[in-house]
Amino acid sequence: MSDSNNQKAIRQFMAVFRRMLSTGRPVAAEDAARAVKTDDSFDRRAFGPVVAAMKRDGEIVSDGFRTSENAKHHAGIKRLWVSTNKKREAGT
């Protein structure tokens, strides 16, 4: 996968993740990642730094945990995120 395709996948992940966060419901990053089509050679761990940057920048906050819905993750624990804008709107 070329660098431009990698960047395109990351931008698509960011758009999907932000759209899901805009609902106000807690979202796991794997949910947004599942919606992004990538080549088999793409390492989906590349989405992790995007989530870390959003947290660092105060765009999202942790809102609990759940088990993974992805069979490859063997029911691993996944952090749930909410938008800080939606959390403020809710008054919490």
Rosetta blueprint (number, residue, H / E / L):
1 M L
2 S L
3 D H
4 S H
5 N H
6 N H
7 Q H
8 K H
9 A H
10 I H
11 R H
12 Q H
13 F H
14 M H
15 A H
16 V H
17 F H
18 R H
19 R H
20 M H
21 L H
22 S L
23 T L
24 G L
25 R L
26 P L
27 V E
28 A E
29 A H
30 E H
31 D H
32 A H
33 A H
34 R H
35 A L
36 V L
37 K L
38 T L
39 D L
40 D L
41 S L
42 F L
43 D L
44 R H
45 R H
46 A H
47 F H
48 G H
49 P H
50 V H
51 V H
52 A H
53 A H
54 M H
55 K H
56 R H
57 D L
58 G L
59 E L
60 I E
61 V E
62 S E
63 D E
64 G E
65 F E
66 R E
67 T E
68 S L
69 E L
70 N L
71 A H
72 K H
73 H H
74 H L
75 A L
76 G L
77 I E
78 K E
79 R E
80 L E
81 W E
82 V E
83 S E
84 T H
85 N H
86 K H
87 K H
88 R H
89 E H
90 A H
91 G L
92 T L
